[in-house]
Amino acid sequence: MTDPRPEVRRFVERRYAGATVERLAGDASYRIFYRLHPVTGPTVVLMDYGLPFSEETDDIRLSRVFRQADLRVAEMLHSAPE
């Protein structure tokens, strides 16, 4: 498995210093998923779009819509457009 690209590694070090990073099995999209194992606290899933984005993504928008409908959905902890 490949290591995260430099931008992702920098994000992990800023937010989860010392965490180990495990790449998860992919799907049919261009996104890459990683499980972060922080030094303390629960694991976190990181989704890498592969490219910067400037507007709210569909994932963020759908998360908000699902929460408003009282549906269970993973909590978005951070968004890093860069």
C-alpha positions as a printed NumPy array, in Angstrom:
array([[  0.   ,   0.   ,   0.   ],
       [  1.159,   3.5  ,  -0.732],
       [  1.849,   6.145,   1.858],
       [ -0.384,   9.209,   2.035],
       [  0.645,  12.092,  -0.187],
       [  2.637,  14.915,   1.472],
       [ -0.399,  17.185,   2.03 ],
       [ -2.197,  14.395,   3.878],
       [  0.863,  13.566,   5.972],
       [  1.16 ,  17.24 ,   6.996],
       [ -2.538,  17.356,   7.941],
       [ -2.18 ,  14.215,  10.078],
       [  0.896,  15.605,  11.84 ],
       [ -0.882,  18.922,  12.575],
       [ -4.08 ,  17.341,  13.898],
       [ -2.961,  13.911,  15.15 ],
       [  0.761,  14.12 ,  15.852],
       [  2.306,  10.687,  16.279],
       [ -0.691,   8.812,  14.84 ],
       [ -0.089,   5.73 ,  12.742],
       [ -1.797,   5.688,   9.35 ],
       [ -3.371,   2.613,   7.753],
       [ -4.713,   2.727,   4.201],
       [ -8.16 ,   1.139,   3.888],
       [ -9.468,  -0.898,   0.968],
       [-10.678,   1.308,  -1.85 ],
       [-13.921,   1.544,  -3.706],
       [-14.671,   2.574,  -7.281],
       [-14.026,   6.267,  -6.666],
       [-10.915,   8.433,  -6.779],
       [-11.03 ,   8.995,  -3.016],
       [ -8.528,   7.267,  -0.73 ],
       [ -9.451,   6.343,   2.828],
       [ -7.116,   5.953,   5.797],
       [ -7.664,   4.877,   9.386],
       [ -5.695,   7.021,  11.811],
       [ -4.615,   5.484,  15.101],
       [ -3.931,   8.491,  17.366],
       [ -1.558,   8.206,  20.294],
       [ -4.613,   8.644,  22.555],
       [ -8.321,   8.456,  21.827],
       [-10.404,   6.562,  19.291],
       [ -9.417,   5.841,  15.715],
       [-10.467,   8.271,  12.991],
       [-11.177,   7.734,   9.294],
       [ -9.586,  10.22 ,   6.918],
       [-10.882,  10.66 ,   3.364],
       [ -8.486,  12.091,   0.791],
       [-10.166,  13.593,  -2.272],
       [ -6.813,  13.814,  -4.018],
       [ -7.352,  17.407,  -5.11 ],
       [ -8.042,  20.703,  -3.34 ],
       [-11.663,  21.844,  -3.183],
       [-13.083,  25.303,  -2.636],
       [-16.74 ,  24.675,  -1.873],
       [-18.689,  22.403,   0.407],
       [-18.367,  18.811,  -0.808],
       [-21.263,  16.41 ,  -1.346],
       [-20.072,  14.39 ,   1.653],
       [-20.283,  17.389,   3.962],
       [-23.623,  18.478,   2.525],
       [-25.128,  14.977,   2.854],
       [-23.851,  14.644,   6.407],
       [-25.699,  17.842,   7.344],
       [-28.899,  16.726,   5.572],
       [-28.813,  13.308,   7.281],
       [-28.291,  14.899,  10.705],
       [-31.217,  17.259,  10.125],
       [-33.33 ,  14.188,   9.322],
       [-32.191,  12.583,  12.615],
       [-30.34 ,   9.825,  10.759],
       [-27.167,   8.351,  12.168],
       [-24.118,   9.5  ,  10.263],
       [-20.413,   9.708,  10.993],
       [-19.37 ,  13.002,  12.509],
       [-17.187,  15.249,  10.367],
       [-14.377,  16.423,  12.624],
       [-12.301,  18.476,  10.182],
       [-12.329,  19.683,   6.615],
       [ -9.106,  20.709,   4.948],
       [ -9.785,  22.071,   1.451],
       [ -6.097,  22.357,   0.716]])
